[in-house]
Amino acid sequence: MPVFVNNREITDDQVHAEMINHPAPDLDSARLDAARALVVRYLLLEDAAAREIITGKEISTLTDERAEAVITELLDDIITTPDPDGETCERYYEQHKDRFLDKKTDDILPYELVKPHIEQYLEDKAYHAAFHAYLDGLMARAEIVGLAA
């Protein structure tokens, strides 16, 4: 069954071609994951067109590589997250020391050694939260038909 996103069809053939990128325990799960991925991709490209990164007519003709570049440009433009400050990193360290055990000695690793990892983790967490909030907004405004959960 095809999926429609804002009156644009995502065909069964497109979903089946995308399924190779979504290993799942069964065929129905792989199909659903692939259809969801295509819906998200289309919503992102549609928003890129609305922001004049590309034209609406280009959406259906983009190569995978160009679509990925457009989506990266879009996300770089709209998602900004603050860099975690030292106080936030130290607080995270203090609250999660059990995550920083040396596997050989069972000693807690010193803060200065793990600080770069904490910074990266907090940056990634903030980025993912911002991305999901953005995507939730796109999904809430979209008309999606044929995507059963």
C-alpha positions as CSV (number, residue, x, y, z in Angstrom):
1,M,0.0,0.0,0.0
2,P,1.5,3.4,-1.0
3,V,2.1,6.2,1.5
4,F,1.1,9.7,0.9
5,V,2.8,12.7,2.4
6,N,1.1,16.1,1.9
7,N,-0.5,14.6,-1.2
8,R,2.8,13.2,-2.7
9,E,2.9,9.5,-3.2
10,I,5.7,7.3,-1.9
11,T,5.3,4.2,-4.0
12,D,5.6,0.6,-2.9
13,D,8.6,0.3,-5.2
14,Q,10.3,3.2,-3.4
15,V,9.6,1.6,0.0
16,H,10.8,-1.8,-1.2
17,A,14.0,-0.3,-2.5
18,E,14.6,1.5,0.8
19,M,14.0,-1.7,2.8
20,I,17.6,-2.9,2.2
21,N,18.7,-0.1,4.6
22,H,16.4,-1.2,7.4
23,P,17.1,-4.7,8.7
24,A,14.3,-5.9,10.9
25,P,13.1,-9.2,12.4
26,D,10.3,-9.5,9.8
27,L,9.2,-8.1,6.5
28,D,6.4,-6.0,7.9
29,S,8.8,-4.2,10.4
30,A,11.3,-3.6,7.6
31,R,8.6,-2.1,5.4
32,L,7.4,0.1,8.1
33,D,10.9,1.3,9.0
34,A,11.6,2.0,5.3
35,A,8.3,3.9,4.8
36,R,9.0,6.0,7.9
37,A,12.5,6.9,6.7
38,L,11.1,7.9,3.3
39,V,8.4,10.1,5.0
40,V,11.0,11.8,7.1
41,R,13.2,12.3,4.1
42,Y,10.4,13.9,2.1
43,L,9.3,16.1,5.0
44,L,12.9,17.4,5.4
45,L,13.3,18.0,1.6
46,E,9.9,19.7,1.6
47,D,11.0,22.0,4.4
48,A,14.3,22.7,2.5
49,A,12.2,23.8,-0.5
50,A,10.1,26.0,1.8
51,R,13.3,27.6,3.0
52,E,14.5,28.0,-0.6
53,I,17.5,25.7,-0.3
54,I,16.1,23.9,-3.3
55,T,12.9,24.3,-5.4
56,G,9.8,22.1,-4.8
57,K,10.2,20.7,-8.3
58,E,13.7,19.4,-7.5
59,I,12.5,17.1,-4.7
60,S,11.5,14.3,-7.0
61,T,14.7,14.5,-9.1
62,L,17.4,14.6,-6.5
63,T,20.0,11.9,-6.4
64,D,20.5,10.3,-3.0
65,E,23.8,12.1,-2.6
66,R,22.3,15.5,-3.4
67,A,19.3,14.9,-1.1
68,E,21.7,14.0,1.7
69,A,23.6,17.2,1.1
70,V,20.4,19.3,1.0
71,I,19.2,17.7,4.3
72,T,22.6,18.3,5.9
73,E,22.5,21.9,4.8
74,L,19.0,22.3,6.2
75,L,19.8,20.8,9.5
76,D,23.0,22.9,9.8
77,D,20.9,26.0,9.2
78,I,18.1,25.2,11.7
79,I,19.6,23.2,14.5
80,T,21.8,25.0,16.9
81,T,22.8,23.8,20.3
82,P,24.9,25.5,23.0
83,D,28.3,24.0,23.8
84,P,28.2,22.4,27.2
85,D,30.0,24.6,29.8
86,G,32.5,23.3,32.3
87,E,30.0,23.4,35.1
88,T,27.5,21.3,33.2
89,C,30.1,18.8,32.4
90,E,31.4,18.5,35.9
91,R,27.8,18.1,37.2
92,Y,27.3,15.3,34.8
93,Y,30.5,13.7,35.9
94,E,29.6,13.9,39.5
95,Q,26.1,12.5,39.0
96,H,27.3,9.6,36.8
97,K,30.7,8.6,38.1
98,D,29.7,4.9,37.9
99,R,29.9,5.3,34.1
100,F,33.6,6.3,34.2
101,L,35.1,3.2,35.7
102,D,38.5,1.9,34.5
103,K,37.7,-1.6,33.4
104,K,41.1,-2.9,34.5
105,T,41.3,-1.3,38.0
106,D,37.7,-0.5,38.8
107,D,38.9,3.0,39.7
108,I,36.9,6.0,38.7
109,L,38.6,7.8,35.8
110,P,39.7,11.4,36.5
111,Y,37.4,14.2,35.3
112,E,40.0,15.7,33.0
113,L,40.5,12.4,31.2
114,V,36.7,12.0,30.5
115,K,35.8,15.6,30.0
116,P,36.0,15.5,26.2
117,H,33.8,12.5,26.1
118,I,31.2,14.1,28.4
119,E,31.3,17.3,26.2
120,Q,30.6,15.2,23.1
121,Y,27.9,13.2,24.7
122,L,26.1,16.3,25.9
123,E,26.4,18.0,22.5
124,D,25.0,14.9,20.8
125,K,22.2,14.6,23.3
126,A,21.2,18.3,22.8
127,Y,21.4,17.9,19.0
128,H,19.2,14.8,19.0
129,A,16.7,16.5,21.3
130,A,16.6,19.6,18.9
131,F,16.3,17.4,15.9
132,H,13.4,15.4,17.3
133,A,11.6,18.5,18.4
134,Y,12.0,19.9,14.8
135,L,10.9,16.6,13.3
136,D,7.9,16.4,15.6
137,G,6.8,19.9,14.4
138,L,7.1,18.8,10.7
139,M,5.1,15.6,11.4
140,A,2.4,17.5,13.3
141,R,1.9,19.8,10.3
142,A,2.0,17.1,7.7
143,E,-0.8,15.1,6.3
144,I,0.4,11.5,6.2
145,V,-1.8,8.7,4.9
146,G,-1.0,4.9,4.7
147,L,1.7,4.8,7.3
148,A,0.3,2.3,9.8
149,A,2.3,1.8,13.0
